[in-house]
C-alpha cells in the first residue's frame, strides 16, 4: 500500500489517478496516524516552499517523514516535494527544509554567464541526462523528455545523489536519490512514458508490498 502525504499542497488527483492506472493500491492521509503502516510514501507538492514547510509542520508530518527515512521506508518526493527534502530554500526568504539531502533551493537567475537573459520559469519538455542506471528507480528509464514547470532549482555539490539532470542554462537536478529516498523535480505522472516508468519502478520495485 502506498501512502500519499496530504498536507494541503499537493496535486493528489493526478498522482492518485496514475496509481489507479497501474493497479497500485494507495491511501491518502492528512495526518500521520491515517497512513502509519504503509509500505511506501509519495510526497507531492505544488506552491511555495515556506508555505509547504509550515503546512507539513501543522499536519505533523516533519518528524514522521524523517523517521520513515531513518527506517529505510521508500519515499518519493515530487516537484516541490523534492525541494522540501533539501536543507533550505531562499524562496520568500531563507526557510529550513527537511535536511534529508544536502543542498539549497535557489531561483533561476534568468541570466546566463554571457549576460543573455532567459525565461523563468523553466517550463516545458526537457531531456534527461542519466547519471545513475543501476538503482531500482531507474530501471528501463532512458534519456527521454519529461515535463518541467519550476522557477526554483536545487543547488547541490553532492553529485552522488544525482540520478539524472537536465540542462536549462545551468545543470538542473531532475532525479535525485539515496537508498530508499528518491525524488524528481518534474511530475512523473505528467511526463509520458519515462515518468510512468519511474512511478511504476517506485511502486513495484522499491516498495515491498
N, C-alpha and C positions, 0 to 999 in steps of 0.2 A: 504493500500500500504506500502510495506517495502522499505526503502531506504538503499542501500548498499553504504557505505562510501568508495570511491575510492581515496586514496591518493598515489597510485602507489606502494603499498607494501602489497597487499592482494591477496589471491588466489580466485579471483572473479568467475572464471569459475565453480569450484566445488560447491561453495555456491549457485550461481545462478541456476545451474542445479538441485540441491537439492530442491530449492524453486519451480522450474518448475514441478518437480515430485509430489510435494504436492499441485499443483494448487494454489500457493500463488503468487499474483501479486507483482512485485518489479520493482524498477528503480535504476539505478546506477548513481552516481554523483561525479564529480571531484571537485566541488565547492559547498558550502552550498546553494547558490541560486538555484542550479539544483535540490535539494531534500528538499526544505524548509518545505513542509507541509505533510510529510509522517507520517503514524500512528505509526511507529516504525523503528528502525535502527539497522543494523548489522555493527560492526566494525571489519573487518577481519585483519589479519596481519601475514606476513612472513618476517623474516630478523632480522636485528639488531635494538635494542631499540633506540640508538641515531639517527640513520638514519630515523627511523619511526617518532620520535617526530619532527625532522626537517621538514619532509615531511608534517606532519599534520599542522604545522605552515604555511608552504609555500602555502598549499591548503586552508588555512583559516578555518580549522576545530576545532581548540582548543576551542575557545570561543563558537562555535556552539554546540559542544558536551556538554560542561559544562552547557549551557543554556537549552538544551533539558533535561538533567538530572534534573536540578532545576525545570523544568516544568513537571516532572514525565512522560516524554515520554519514552516508553520502549526502551532500548538499550541492545544489546547482543554483547559482545566482544569475539573474537575467537583467541586463541593461543597468538601470540604477541599482538593482540588486547585486550586480557585480561590483559596482563602485563602492557600495557600503561595506564590502569586505576588506577594504584597504584602510590605512592608518588615519588619513584625514582628507578633507576636501576644502578647497578655497572658495567653493560656491557660496555666495552670500556671507562671506567671512569664514575664517577657519573653523571647521567643525570636525571633531574627532569621529572616526568611523569605528568599525568593529575590530580593526587591527589584526585581522587574520592573514592578510597578505601585506608585504612591505610595499610602501609607495603612497603617493599623494594624487588626488584628483585635481587637475588644473584645467583652465579654459583653453580651448584652441586659441592661439594668439591672433589668427586671422591675417597674419603676415608672415611670409617665409623669410629665409635667410637673405634673399636678394632684395627684400623690400616689396615684393609683389604681394598684393592682398588677395585673399581667397575667402570663399563663402563659409560662414559659420551659421548654423550647424553643419556638421558632416552628415549629409543626407543622401541616401541612395544606395545602389548596389555597388559593392566593392569586393575585390578578390582577396581571398585568404592566402597568406604565405605560411606554410606549415613549418613549425619548429620541433614538434613532437608528434610522432606517429604511433608509438607503442602503447600509450595509455589507453585503457578501455574506452574512454570517452571518444577517442579519435579514430576508432576503427571504421574503415570504409569512408572516411571523410577526406576529400581531396582538396586541391587548391581551387575551390569553387567560389562563386559570388554569393554574398549574403547581404542582408539589408540593414543599413545603419541609420540611426537618427539620434545624434547627440552633439551637444555643444561643449561638454567637458570630457576629458580623456585621462586615462591612467598614466602617470609618470612614475616609473619604477626602474631601479638599477638592478633588480633581481631577474636576470634573464632565464634562470632555471624554472620560473613559473610560467613562462610564455609558451603556450601550446601553439598559438597562431597569432599572426599580426596582419595588419593591412596598412596600406600607405595612403595617407591623406596629408600631404605636405610635411608630414613627420610620421614616425612609426607609431601606429595605433595598436595597442594590445587588444586583440579581438577575442581570444580564448585564453584563459589562464587556469592554472590548476596546481594543486599539490596534494598528493594522495587522494583522499575521497572528497576534497573540497574543490569544486570546479565552477567556472562561470564564463559567460560570454557577454560582450558589450552589446551585441545585436540581439534581437528577439529571434530565437531559433524557430519558433512557430510561424514566423512571417518570412522565413529566409529559404524557402524552397527545399530541394532535396537534402542539401547539406545540413540545414537546420533541423529537419525532422530526423535525420540520421543521428545527430547529436542527442536529441531528446530520447530517441529510441535506445541509443547506447547507454545513456544515463539510467534510464528506467529498467532496461533489460540486461545490461552487462555489469553496471556498477552496483545497482541495488539488488540485494539478495531477497527475493520475495519469499 
